[in-house]
């Protein structure tokens, strides 16, 4: 591939990334899925509870950034659960901890 084609692709990729950064999908009540705002101690407890059973968590967002995405590994087939920003992510994590501690 020549440099001009590669530069054009890189430019298109940068534009798409900037659009994703600017796009903030808020729920109807204005909440935004934001892992930085989640209680770190509670998150660490959830990771520890799942890891204790040999599993792992993958944290992310839905493709559009509008909800939390929690991938669970080591509990049968891997799966992803989606938590909308208007749901209580702390409550979800407490439930996850309870599920893996019992």
C-alpha positions as CSV (number, residue, x, y, z in Angstrom):
1,X,0.0,0.0,0.0
2,X,1.4,3.4,-0.8
3,X,1.8,6.2,1.7
4,X,-1.1,8.3,0.3
5,X,-3.6,5.4,0.7
6,X,-2.3,4.6,4.2
7,X,-2.5,8.3,5.2
8,X,-6.0,8.5,3.9
9,X,-7.0,5.4,5.9
10,X,-5.3,6.8,9.0
11,X,-7.2,10.1,8.6
12,X,-10.5,8.3,8.3
13,X,-9.8,6.2,11.3
14,X,-8.9,9.4,13.4
15,X,-12.1,11.1,12.3
16,X,-14.2,8.1,13.3
17,X,-12.4,7.9,16.7
18,X,-13.1,11.6,17.3
19,X,-16.8,11.1,16.5
20,X,-17.0,8.3,19.0
21,X,-15.4,10.4,21.6
22,X,-17.8,13.3,21.1
23,X,-20.8,11.1,21.0
24,X,-22.2,10.6,24.5
25,X,-25.2,8.4,24.7
26,X,-27.2,9.4,27.7
27,X,-30.2,7.7,29.0
28,X,-33.6,9.5,29.1
29,X,-32.8,10.8,32.7
30,X,-29.3,12.1,31.6
31,X,-27.2,9.3,33.2
32,X,-24.1,8.1,31.4
33,X,-22.4,4.8,31.8
34,X,-19.0,5.8,33.3
35,X,-16.7,3.2,34.9
36,X,-14.6,6.1,36.4
37,X,-17.6,7.0,38.6
38,X,-18.1,3.4,39.9
39,X,-17.1,2.6,43.5
40,X,-13.6,1.2,43.1
41,X,-13.7,-0.9,46.3
42,X,-17.0,-2.5,45.2
43,X,-15.5,-3.2,41.8
44,X,-12.4,-4.8,43.3
45,X,-14.7,-7.0,45.5
46,X,-16.6,-8.1,42.4
47,X,-13.4,-9.0,40.5
48,X,-12.1,-10.9,43.6
49,X,-15.3,-12.8,44.0
50,X,-15.3,-14.0,40.4
51,X,-11.5,-14.6,40.3
52,X,-11.8,-16.7,43.5
53,X,-13.7,-19.3,41.4
54,X,-11.1,-19.1,38.6
55,X,-13.0,-16.6,36.5
56,X,-12.4,-13.2,35.2
57,X,-14.3,-10.0,34.4
58,X,-14.1,-7.9,31.3
59,X,-15.3,-4.3,31.7
60,X,-16.4,-2.1,28.9
61,X,-19.2,-0.3,27.2
62,X,-21.7,-1.2,24.6
63,X,-20.6,-0.4,21.1
64,X,-22.5,2.9,21.2
65,X,-21.2,3.8,24.7
66,X,-24.7,3.9,26.1
67,X,-24.5,1.1,28.7
68,X,-22.0,-0.8,30.8
69,X,-20.8,-4.2,29.4
70,X,-19.6,-6.8,31.9
71,X,-18.1,-9.9,30.4
72,X,-17.9,-12.9,32.6
73,X,-15.3,-15.7,32.0
74,X,-14.9,-19.0,33.8
75,X,-18.5,-19.7,34.5
76,X,-19.3,-22.1,31.6
77,X,-19.4,-20.3,28.3
78,X,-18.2,-16.7,28.5
79,X,-21.1,-14.2,28.4
80,X,-21.7,-10.5,28.5
81,X,-24.3,-8.7,30.6
82,X,-25.4,-5.2,29.8
83,X,-26.3,-2.7,32.5
84,X,-28.1,0.5,31.3
85,X,-26.8,3.7,32.9
86,X,-30.2,4.4,34.5
87,X,-29.8,1.1,36.4
88,X,-27.8,1.0,39.6
89,X,-24.4,-0.4,38.6
90,X,-23.5,-0.7,42.3
91,X,-26.5,-2.9,42.9
92,X,-25.5,-5.0,39.9
93,X,-22.0,-5.5,41.3
94,X,-23.4,-6.4,44.7
95,X,-25.5,-9.1,43.1
96,X,-22.5,-10.4,41.2
97,X,-20.6,-10.6,44.4
98,X,-23.4,-12.4,46.1
99,X,-23.7,-14.9,43.2
100,X,-20.0,-15.8,43.4
101,X,-19.7,-15.9,47.1
102,X,-22.5,-18.4,47.6
